[in-house]
Amino acid sequence: MAQEKTVFINQIKEGQAVHDIFLVRDMSRAETRSGKPYLMLTLMDRTGEIAGRLWENADAFLDACEPGNLVQVSGGAQAFRGTLQLKIDNVLQLDKEDADIGLFLQGSKKNIDAMAMEIMDVAKSVRDPFCRKLLLKLYKDNSFFVEFQRAPAAKTMHHAYLGGLLEHTLAVAQLADMLADFYPALDRDLLLAGALLHDIGKTRELAFDSFPFSYTDRGRLVGHLVLGVEMIQETIKTIADFPEDLATRLQHLILSHHGRYEFGSPSLPMISEAFVLNFLDDLDAKLNFLGRLEGQTAEPGYQWTDFQRTLERFLYVKGRPHVERESSHAHDQQDGEDNADLNSKQQNLF
């Protein structure tokens, strides 16, 4: 590489000149009202992401700025509508072969080993013997559990970083446990099993050995809800006398957890536990998405974001631009927005 990485995104401040290395997360070409082309980039490293605009000679940089490329960027940081971004003067594509890719891939800020232990504790707390056997058989399958701990929860939306699936699943399961105490009529074991298993199909839906994350063929053709039900059924077949009605209710939780047909659910929630799982999944996803936007602000205090096409609205977020900017080793849990993939905007949010 032409230079070593010295400045991380969470250290960049308004007015700062930037000459450093980043990974291209997203790139799109647009035109001004006068027809002049420019590039809209999302750049990333392990601490977060930042938007960039390249206004001059945009078409000459199209190949260098392909998503997944490692680039040396020269420009300056400026605030635009409350959000810090780069005004880019020059981009040079670099060879990724000699790069430490770990400097550029985001991961969960939380401890993976600790979260894995907490997931196992929640699974062991399930009292129904069949649900508990199902959970422990899956989580004690080393090949699955290793992938489960590494996987992102989405390609570009919420928890879209390594370890994101584990983090999201644990949060939904912990919220489900609290709600089951508050509403004792709920079937706690069924709800916890659904929370722990609702997104396991993402280990087969997403390809995450390299960046940018992508979909596997079956992931795009079938989707993680159906893939998750397949995985559950494969395991249920190994458990003697597993009740058919319990299997059906658990399948319903998985297949309905997106809540609406237009969001990718083959069925709508029809039992109490399915409604709760849908709401908790949506809650954790949206709060993670909002947290990313808050982390991109250039100033403290409440402020408006740009129009968020995934949610079809402007958002009024509380800026926290100085959170965790002290350390270049901080792992920010920001995730990107794929404006080029609007057809699956809400499906991918979950």
HELIX and SHEET records of a PDB file:
HELIX    1   1 ILE A    9  GLN A   11  5                                   3    
HELIX    2   2 ALA A   58  PHE A   61  5                                   4    
HELIX    3   3 ILE A  101  LEU A  103  5                                   3    
HELIX    4   4 ILE A  112  SER A  125  1                                  14    
HELIX    5   5 PRO A  129  TYR A  139  1                                  11    
HELIX    6   6 ASN A  142  ARG A  150  1                                   9    
HELIX    7   7 GLY A  164  PHE A  182  1                                  19    
HELIX    8   8 ARG A  188  LEU A  197  1                                  10    
HELIX    9   9 LYS A  202  GLU A  205  1                                   4    
HELIX   10  10 ASP A  217  LEU A  221  1                                   5    
HELIX   11  11 HIS A  224  ILE A  236  1                                  13    
HELIX   12  12 GLU A  244  SER A  256  1                                  13    
HELIX   13  13 TYR A  261  PHE A  263  5                                   3    
HELIX   14  14 SER A  272  GLY A  295  1                                  24    
HELIX   15  15 LEU A  342  SER A  344  5                                   3    
HELIX   16  16 LYS A  345  LEU A  349  1                                   5    
SHEET    1   A 6 ALA A  17  GLU A  31  0                                        
SHEET    2   A 6 PRO A  37  ASP A  45 -1                                        
SHEET    3   A 6 GLY A  48  LEU A  54 -1                                        
SHEET    4   A 6 THR A  83  LEU A  94  1                                        
SHEET    5   A 6 LEU A  70  PHE A  80 -1                                        
SHEET    6   A 6 ALA A  17  GLU A  31 -1                                        
SHEET    1   B 2 LEU A 206  ALA A 207  0                                        
SHEET    2   B 2 SER A 214  TYR A 215 -1                                        
SHEET    1   C 2 GLY A 301  TRP A 304  0                                        
SHEET    2   C 2 TYR A 316  GLY A 319 -1                                        
END                                                                             
